[in-house]
Amino acid sequence: MQTFTLKTMLATSAFALLGAAALPAAAQVVKIDGSSTVYPVTEAVAEEFQKANKGLKVTVGVSGTGGGFKKFCRNETDISNASRPITKSEMDACKAAGIEYFELPVAFDALTVVINPRNTWLKQATVAELKKMWEPAAQGKITRWNQVNPAWPDQPIKLFGAGSDSGTFDYFTEAIVGKAKSSRGDFTASEDDNVLVQGVAGDVNAIGYFGYAYYAENQNKLKALPIVEKDGKPAVAPSEATVLNGTYQPLARPIFIYVNAKAIAKPEVKKFVDFYMANAAKMAKEVKYVPLPADAYKTASDHIAKGKKGTVFGGKNEVGITIAELLKREASQ
């Protein structure tokens, strides 16, 4: 399986834009776009699927969760990668266009706050400290580390974070600041997580955030920061174990694919989705996300077979949902 380096992502995105146009008109192509967080899992599945199904093509774009839903609700893609549930406005846009969908959880992510490995003084951060760095009121005012915590050095903070079309941006701001999309604007933003990796890796005073898979792929360049959810609680580092036991809060979250209900009637899309559900656990683990229990993938497949369309989140992003809670909700749909 190839790694999801910047070169890989750019090549894949270029194919998504240009490759499909170069294929014969009769070629069967599964079109996917959306979250850069979900990209590693979907790209890994797509690679294995194409090896097993010669003649079938899968294109995977990385325009962010929000950008992906815009395309999905314009009927430009078959599947949308999403690092958060679909929002009310996106649901309305899809409904207006006659787009129905299946919501399929594929794994859990430990959204990871990272620092430069040469930073030897920052051992952990509280949610309150992260909020002080990232809230809108911090813009132009909280610019040095000692302004967040007097025990920290009088050095400039260099902030790197997800772009506004990213589901990671939505989730992080809601979990840390308390309101989705509520953030200072004076930071280096990108929907391409590799840009953020390089930014933090290149500056000792940098701090950033993105999906765990990108940290795991770049552990030689980055250091994960343990998070203190509330006063009196211990600092918890992101890992498979802390996601499974529910202690990595509030930054553990489910990630999804959304499948166009009409597109599933196309043999190549149905075949790909079936392959995805059969291999999601293996591929999620391979790219360092936390696989769901086998029952979760069976439930997802059953929803397609029984025509259970829509979302169990009601158009709202929910912070702090555990794997057990997610499975209970999906099973009761």
BATI-385330 format. One record per residue (C-alpha): residue number from 1; x, y, z. Coordinates in Angstrom, 3 decimals. Last residue first. Example, Ala and Ser with C-alpha at 12.3 -4.5 7.8 and 13.67 -1.06 7.14 Angstrom:
residues 2
- 2, 13.670, -1.060, 7.140
- 1, 12.300, -4.500, 7.800
//
This chain:
residues 333
- 333, -31.746, 3.698, 12.793
- 332, -31.342, 1.810, 16.081
- 331, -28.116, 0.078, 15.077
- 330, -26.524, 3.348, 14.042
- 329, -27.288, 4.956, 17.406
- 328, -25.993, 2.034, 19.429
- 327, -22.849, 1.857, 17.306
- 326, -22.141, 5.556, 17.763
- 325, -22.647, 5.362, 21.508
- 324, -20.243, 2.415, 21.800
- 323, -17.624, 4.171, 19.667
- 322, -17.837, 7.238, 21.872
- 321, -19.436, 10.614, 21.113
- 320, -17.413, 13.453, 22.631
- 319, -18.413, 16.337, 20.368
- 318, -21.524, 16.077, 18.259
- 317, -21.842, 17.741, 14.865
- 316, -25.471, 18.470, 14.083
- 315, -27.557, 17.827, 10.972
- 314, -29.817, 15.303, 12.664
- 313, -26.964, 13.012, 13.684
- 312, -28.446, 9.646, 12.642
- 311, -28.131, 10.556, 8.963
- 310, -30.137, 9.646, 5.882
- 309, -31.012, 6.430, 4.055
- 308, -32.107, 3.042, 5.349
- 307, -32.649, 1.263, 2.010
- 306, -32.680, -2.230, 3.519
- 305, -29.573, -3.452, 1.657
- 304, -27.835, -0.121, 2.202
- 303, -28.614, -0.099, 5.910
- 302, -27.540, -3.744, 6.127
- 301, -24.112, -2.832, 4.753
- 300, -23.713, -0.194, 7.455
- 299, -24.881, -2.629, 10.134
- 298, -22.338, -5.193, 8.919
- 297, -19.613, -2.545, 9.078
- 296, -20.562, -1.691, 12.659
- 295, -20.858, -5.342, 13.694
- 294, -17.191, -5.899, 12.802
- 293, -16.125, -3.460, 15.530
- 292, -14.877, -0.079, 14.276
- 291, -11.262, 0.363, 13.260
- 290, -9.115, 3.012, 14.974
- 289, -6.991, 4.996, 12.526
- 288, -3.340, 4.197, 11.941
- 287, -3.215, 3.849, 8.116
- 286, -3.085, 0.059, 8.409
- 285, -5.748, 0.044, 11.118
- 284, -8.203, 1.836, 8.855
- 283, -7.286, -0.501, 5.990
- 282, -8.004, -3.675, 7.968
- 281, -11.228, -2.362, 9.465
- 280, -12.430, -0.928, 6.152
- 279, -11.921, -4.116, 4.154
- 278, -15.392, -5.688, 3.910
- 277, -17.147, -2.310, 4.156
- 276, -14.942, -0.884, 1.407
- 275, -15.409, -3.907, -0.867
- 274, -19.189, -3.587, -0.569
- 273, -18.852, 0.137, -1.305
- 272, -16.681, -0.577, -4.361
- 271, -19.021, -3.219, -5.770
- 270, -22.031, -0.961, -5.275
- 269, -20.208, 1.887, -7.021
- 268, -19.112, -0.313, -9.967
- 267, -22.571, -1.841, -10.348
- 266, -24.362, 1.533, -10.526
- 265, -27.440, 1.347, -8.295
- 264, -25.322, 2.747, -5.446
- 263, -25.198, 5.980, -7.461
- 262, -28.886, 6.606, -6.789
- 261, -28.394, 6.505, -3.002
- 260, -25.310, 8.751, -3.158
- 259, -22.884, 7.294, -0.611
- 258, -21.592, 9.230, 2.386
- 257, -18.264, 8.065, 3.831
- 256, -17.536, 8.631, 7.456
- 255, -15.189, 9.521, 10.307
- 254, -16.027, 9.106, 13.993
- 253, -14.418, 11.389, 16.579
- 252, -11.849, 11.463, 19.384
- 251, -10.869, 15.069, 20.192
- 250, -12.828, 15.764, 23.397
- 249, -11.584, 13.554, 24.870
- 248, -9.066, 10.730, 24.694
- 247, -10.380, 8.679, 27.618
- 246, -13.045, 6.710, 25.707
- 245, -11.481, 3.266, 26.191
- 244, -11.224, 2.671, 22.442
- 243, -9.872, 6.152, 21.696
- 242, -7.283, 5.871, 24.471
- 241, -6.157, 2.455, 23.211
- 240, -5.880, 3.490, 19.559
- 239, -3.712, 6.423, 20.558
- 238, -3.884, 10.157, 21.277
- 237, -2.183, 11.218, 24.507
- 236, -4.146, 11.820, 27.698
- 235, -3.294, 14.428, 30.336
- 234, -4.907, 13.477, 33.630
- 233, -8.165, 15.014, 34.859
- 232, -8.274, 17.478, 37.740
- 231, -9.040, 20.443, 35.526
- 230, -10.817, 19.306, 32.375
- 229, -9.913, 17.683, 29.025
- 228, -6.148, 17.608, 29.555
- 227, -4.553, 16.817, 26.178
- 226, -1.272, 15.030, 25.437
- 225, 0.639, 16.730, 22.582
- 224, 1.835, 14.571, 19.702
- 223, 5.417, 15.249, 18.585
- 222, 6.318, 15.734, 14.923
- 221, 8.994, 15.042, 12.309
- 220, 9.905, 11.392, 13.037
- 219, 6.268, 10.735, 13.856
- 218, 5.261, 11.667, 10.304
- 217, 2.940, 8.864, 9.158
- 216, 1.469, 8.558, 12.639
- 215, 0.820, 12.322, 12.751
- 214, -0.911, 12.203, 9.379
- 213, -3.010, 9.207, 10.444
- 212, -4.040, 10.993, 13.649
- 211, -6.074, 13.629, 11.809
- 210, -4.988, 17.267, 12.023
- 209, -3.760, 19.915, 14.472
- 208, -1.053, 22.548, 14.745
- 207, 1.621, 24.057, 16.982
- 206, 4.778, 25.840, 15.892
- 205, 7.515, 27.419, 18.010
- 204, 10.241, 24.969, 16.912
- 203, 9.391, 25.658, 13.259
- 202, 9.855, 23.350, 10.233
- 201, 7.999, 20.244, 11.380
- 200, 4.960, 22.367, 12.230
- 199, 4.784, 23.811, 8.722
- 198, 5.615, 20.533, 6.970
- 197, 2.807, 18.704, 8.754
- 196, 0.397, 21.572, 8.028
- 195, 1.128, 21.413, 4.306
- 194, 0.687, 17.631, 4.499
- 193, -2.775, 18.175, 5.956
- 192, -4.019, 19.679, 2.706
- 191, -7.211, 21.606, 3.572
- 190, -4.866, 24.424, 4.595
- 189, -4.661, 27.247, 7.129
- 188, -1.634, 29.171, 8.414
- 187, -2.998, 31.269, 11.263
- 186, -4.467, 34.750, 11.641
- 185, -8.149, 33.851, 11.367
- 184, -9.066, 33.283, 14.989
- 183, -11.680, 30.605, 15.270
- 182, -15.392, 29.936, 15.576
- 181, -16.058, 27.506, 12.702
- 180, -18.024, 25.205, 15.042
- 179, -18.671, 26.646, 18.498
- 178, -17.200, 25.664, 21.870
- 177, -13.622, 26.788, 21.313
- 176, -12.016, 23.361, 21.768
- 175, -14.580, 20.769, 20.655
- 174, -16.508, 23.060, 18.296
- 173, -13.359, 24.568, 16.816
- 172, -11.744, 21.153, 16.397
- 171, -14.813, 19.593, 14.774
- 170, -15.415, 22.327, 12.210
- 169, -11.731, 22.657, 11.335
- 168, -11.479, 18.862, 11.012
- 167, -14.503, 18.946, 8.727
- 166, -12.385, 21.082, 6.425
- 165, -13.794, 23.822, 4.203
- 164, -12.503, 26.463, 6.669
- 163, -8.908, 25.309, 6.365
- 162, -7.285, 23.074, 8.976
- 161, -4.669, 24.451, 11.309
- 160, -1.142, 25.772, 11.744
- 159, -0.277, 28.314, 14.442
- 158, 3.159, 29.832, 15.037
- 157, 3.324, 31.109, 18.621
- 156, 6.082, 33.663, 19.180
- 155, 8.460, 33.163, 22.139
- 154, 8.346, 34.450, 25.709
- 153, 8.550, 30.953, 27.159
- 152, 5.779, 28.992, 28.918
- 151, 5.222, 29.255, 32.662
- 150, 3.132, 32.381, 32.117
- 149, 0.567, 30.270, 30.195
- 148, -1.303, 31.568, 27.151
- 147, 0.472, 34.940, 27.022
- 146, 3.744, 33.110, 27.704
- 145, 3.470, 31.373, 24.316
- 144, 3.367, 34.571, 22.282
- 143, 0.801, 35.905, 19.793
- 142, -2.380, 36.116, 21.809
- 141, -3.557, 39.562, 20.662
- 140, -3.781, 39.667, 16.863
- 139, -6.594, 37.133, 16.893
- 138, -7.058, 35.717, 20.386
- 137, -10.662, 36.941, 20.637
- 136, -11.597, 34.549, 17.800
- 135, -10.652, 31.503, 19.930
- 134, -7.517, 29.544, 18.960
- 133, -4.813, 30.146, 21.562
- 132, -7.081, 30.709, 24.581
- 131, -9.099, 27.677, 23.485
- 130, -5.949, 25.561, 23.478
- 129, -5.204, 26.706, 27.013
- 128, -8.752, 25.868, 28.156
- 127, -8.573, 22.434, 26.505
- 126, -5.463, 21.843, 28.590
- 125, -2.024, 21.381, 27.115
- 124, 0.745, 18.857, 27.707
- 123, 4.557, 18.548, 27.856
- 122, 5.588, 21.850, 26.288
- 121, 9.192, 22.608, 27.313
- 120, 11.249, 20.438, 24.937
- 119, 10.065, 21.853, 21.615
- 118, 12.626, 20.297, 19.271
- 117, 9.988, 17.674, 18.360
- 116, 7.801, 20.428, 16.820
- 115, 4.263, 20.373, 18.126
- 114, 1.136, 18.388, 17.315
- 113, -2.518, 18.391, 18.339
- 112, -4.123, 15.170, 17.102
- 111, -7.688, 14.354, 16.124
- 110, -7.916, 10.757, 17.341
- 109, -9.908, 9.270, 14.485
- 108, -12.572, 6.575, 14.575
- 107, -13.384, 4.376, 11.593
- 106, -15.706, 3.791, 8.600
- 105, -19.054, 5.289, 9.593
- 104, -21.519, 4.914, 6.665
- 103, -24.208, 7.539, 6.019
- 102, -26.363, 6.479, 3.054
- 101, -27.574, 9.226, 0.768
- 100, -30.434, 11.019, -0.946
- 99, -29.795, 13.733, -3.534
- 98, -32.893, 15.399, -4.999
- 97, -31.052, 18.684, -5.590
- 96, -33.088, 20.546, -2.968
- 95, -32.588, 17.612, -0.588
- 94, -28.816, 17.740, -1.079
- 93, -28.715, 21.468, -0.329
- 92, -30.974, 21.021, 2.711
- 91, -28.762, 18.238, 4.102
- 90, -25.746, 20.473, 3.521
- 89, -27.423, 23.289, 5.453
- 88, -28.323, 20.883, 8.268
- 87, -24.768, 19.565, 8.504
- 86, -23.414, 16.172, 7.347
- 85, -21.541, 14.358, 10.097
- 84, -17.829, 15.061, 10.616
- 83, -14.600, 13.852, 8.988
- 82, -16.408, 13.307, 5.698
- 81, -15.462, 11.489, 2.480
- 80, -18.189, 11.942, -0.138
- 79, -19.210, 9.181, -2.544
- 78, -20.738, 9.170, -6.025
- 77, -19.540, 12.629, -7.006
- 76, -20.793, 15.542, -9.111
- 75, -24.424, 15.275, -7.961
- 74, -24.456, 18.934, -6.898
- 73, -24.960, 17.747, -3.298
- 72, -21.804, 15.643, -3.591
- 71, -19.791, 18.553, -4.982
- 70, -20.759, 20.843, -2.101
- 69, -20.334, 17.896, 0.307
- 68, -16.727, 17.486, -0.812
- 67, -15.933, 21.150, -0.286
- 66, -17.309, 20.943, 3.243
- 65, -15.390, 17.767, 4.049
- 64, -12.180, 19.036, 2.469
- 63, -11.294, 19.324, -1.234
- 62, -9.226, 16.134, -1.292
- 61, -10.162, 14.158, -4.412
- 60, -10.251, 10.361, -4.800
- 59, -10.755, 8.837, -8.256
- 58, -11.629, 5.126, -8.483
- 57, -11.250, 3.211, -11.719
- 56, -12.614, -0.194, -12.721
- 55, -10.844, -1.968, -15.589
- 54, -9.081, -4.486, -13.378
- 53, -10.987, -5.219, -10.222
- 52, -8.730, -6.717, -7.541
- 51, -5.899, -4.220, -7.999
- 50, -8.465, -1.437, -8.333
- 49, -10.060, -2.417, -5.023
- 48, -6.695, -2.510, -3.237
- 47, -5.876, 1.042, -4.337
- 46, -9.375, 2.302, -3.611
- 45, -9.288, 0.857, -0.080
- 44, -5.975, 2.604, 0.628
- 43, -7.292, 5.840, -0.911
- 42, -10.442, 5.628, 1.200
- 41, -8.482, 5.131, 4.415
- 40, -5.864, 7.814, 3.707
- 39, -8.507, 10.281, 2.398
- 38, -10.672, 10.252, 5.533
- 37, -8.646, 13.082, 7.068
- 36, -8.322, 14.894, 3.728
- 35, -12.112, 15.049, 3.670
- 34, -14.034, 15.355, 0.432
- 33, -14.085, 13.713, -2.978
- 32, -15.020, 10.398, -4.561
- 31, -15.909, 9.430, -8.131
- 30, -16.228, 5.727, -8.998
- 29, -15.333, 5.328, -12.675
- 28, -16.557, 2.719, -15.145
- 27, -15.068, 3.447, -18.555
- 26, -17.565, 3.796, -21.419
- 25, -16.452, 7.304, -22.363
- 24, -12.842, 6.187, -22.623
- 23, -10.616, 7.674, -19.931
- 22, -8.830, 10.985, -20.449
- 21, -11.512, 13.015, -18.698
- 20, -11.304, 10.725, -15.676
- 19, -7.585, 11.350, -15.441
- 18, -7.756, 15.128, -15.363
- 17, -9.373, 16.288, -12.124
- 16, -9.344, 13.087, -10.094
- 15, -6.017, 12.204, -11.649
- 14, -4.582, 15.499, -10.445
- 13, -5.986, 14.822, -6.990
- 12, -4.291, 11.438, -6.932
- 11, -0.966, 12.896, -8.027
- 10, -1.236, 15.715, -5.514
- 9, -2.135, 13.291, -2.738
- 8, 0.695, 10.917, -3.569
- 7, 3.281, 13.724, -3.748
- 6, 2.027, 15.150, -0.452
- 5, 2.553, 11.732, 1.106
- 4, -0.290, 9.252, 1.612
- 3, 1.767, 6.076, 1.753
- 2, 1.378, 3.399, -0.925
- 1, 0.000, 0.000, 0.000
//
